[in-house]
Amino acid sequence: MIRDLTATFDLLPDAAAYDVAAEALYAIAFGPGRHAKAAARLREGNSCRRDVSFVALSKDGQLIGACRLWPLATDQGHEALFLGPIAVAPHQQGQGLGGKLVEACLAASDSLTGLPIILVGDLAFFELYGFKRVLKGQMILPRPADPNRLLWRAGSEGELAAPYGKLLIKP
């Protein structure tokens, strides 16, 4: 557990016990259309890596944030992790909790896997954590998505280039 005595929350490794509350939070944050997005195809039928995924609990034990990483591969033999979704309860937004969740996931991933991380998101937010745009055509999502939102970050092994190929759920 990561505990900041000045914070109003605790960060904990993700666990199956949080699944129902996390799904409810994702429904609030992203609405019913979230299942139709390209990113959802990379999570559907996949199992999140709980050892590198985190939740935030309020001091009274309510789940107020969640961030998950999912194992991926490419059809060219590269391995990576897929970051998301990240959600924070509406009454907790704007206080840096989303960033704390991302930082916890990235630190755990660097320590335990060393793999590069891919996501679909806003560069303005994620470049603070070392993410950059994937070159056009370098990676292929299972569904169309805005190519400007496909981002990657090198793992702790310091790859010079992003993985390439069609993104798949790692078997």
N, C-alpha and C positions, 0 to 999 in steps of 0.2 A: 504494500500500500504506500502511496506517495501522500504524505501529509504536510500541508502548509498550515501552520497554526494561525496565520492571519487570514486564511481563506475560509469561505463558508461551505466548502465541499471537500470531499476526499476522492482521489483518483484510485481506482482499483482495477486489477486485471479483469477482463470480461469473463463471464461464466454463463452457463446455460440458464441459471436462475434469473438472469436479467433479460432474457429474450423477449418475454411478453411486454415488459415495460419499455424496452428499447424499440420494439416494433410500434408500440403506441406513440412513442416520441417521434419516430420517423414518419408516421402517418400525419402527425400534427405539422411537422416541419416541411414535408414534401408533398403531401396530399395524395389522392388516389392515382394520379398519373405517374407516380414514381416507378411503378412496375413496368411501364412501357419504355423507359429510357434505356439507352445503350449500356449504361453502367449496371443496370439491374440484371442484364443478361449474364454479366460476369459474376454475379452473386447467386443467381438462381441455380439450385442444385449443387452449390459449392458450400464448403464449410469454412467459416471464418477461422483464422488463426488466433485462438483465444490468448495464447501466450504473448502476442504482440498487439492485442486489442484492449481498449480501456473503456471504463464507464466512470461517470462522476456521480457521486451520491451526496445529497444535501446532508447536513448534520442530523436531520431527523430520519435519514435512511431512504429518502425518495430518489429515484433515478432522475437526474437532471441533465445528463449528457452522455453521449456514446459515440465512439469512433472505432471502426473495425477495419482490419486488414484481411485480405483474401488471397490465397495462393493462385498464381497464374502461370501459364507457360505460353510460348508462342509456337507457331507451326515451324519455326526455325530452330527450336531447341533451347531458347532462352527461358530462364525462370525469373519471376518478379513477384511482387505483392501489389495488390490493388487496394488503394485507400478509399474508404467511404462505405456507407454514408457517415457523415459527421452531423450530429444534431445536438442542439442545446435547447432546453425548455424555454419557451418564450419569456418567462419572467426572469431568466438568468442571462439572457443575451446581452451583448455589449460590455461584458465584464471580463473578457479574455478567456473564458472557459473553453471555447472551441480551440483556441490556440494551445492551451495547456494539454488538451486531449491529443492534438496533433503531435505536440512535442513528446508526450509520453509514448505514443505509438512509434514515432521515428526512432527515439532512443532505444526502445526495446528491440525494434527491428534491426537496427545497426548492431546491437550487442548480440542478438540471438541468431540472426539469419544472414546479415551482410548483403541482402538482395536489394536490387533497385526497386523503387516504388513508382507506380503509375496511378494517375487519377484523372477524373474529368472534373474540372473546377475552374475557378477564377485565378488567373495568374497574379493579379494584384495582391491577393491574400497569400497564395501559396509560395510565391517567390521569396517571401520572408523566411521560409523553411528550406530553401535550396532547390525548389522546383523550377523547371523551365519548360518551354513548349517543346513538344515532340515535332520533329521535322515532318512536313506534310508528306504523307504516304509511307512513313517509316513504320507505323503501327496501324493495324486495321482492327477496328472495333466490330463486334458482332451485329451492330446496328448503326445507322448513320448518326453522327453527332457533330457538333461544331468543332472542326479541327483545331481551332484556336484555344479550346478548353482542354485538349488532351495534353497532360503534363507528365513529367517524370523527374525523378531525383535519383542520383547515383546512390548505391548502397555503400556500406562501409568499406567495400573492396575498391571503390573509386573508379568505376567504369568511366571511360571517356566518351562513350556514346550510349544512347538509349537502346534497349532491346528492340529488335525489329521483327516484323511479321504479323500474322493474324493472332490476336489475343484470344486465348482459350482458357477454360477452367483447367487447372493442373490435375491430371489424372491421379 
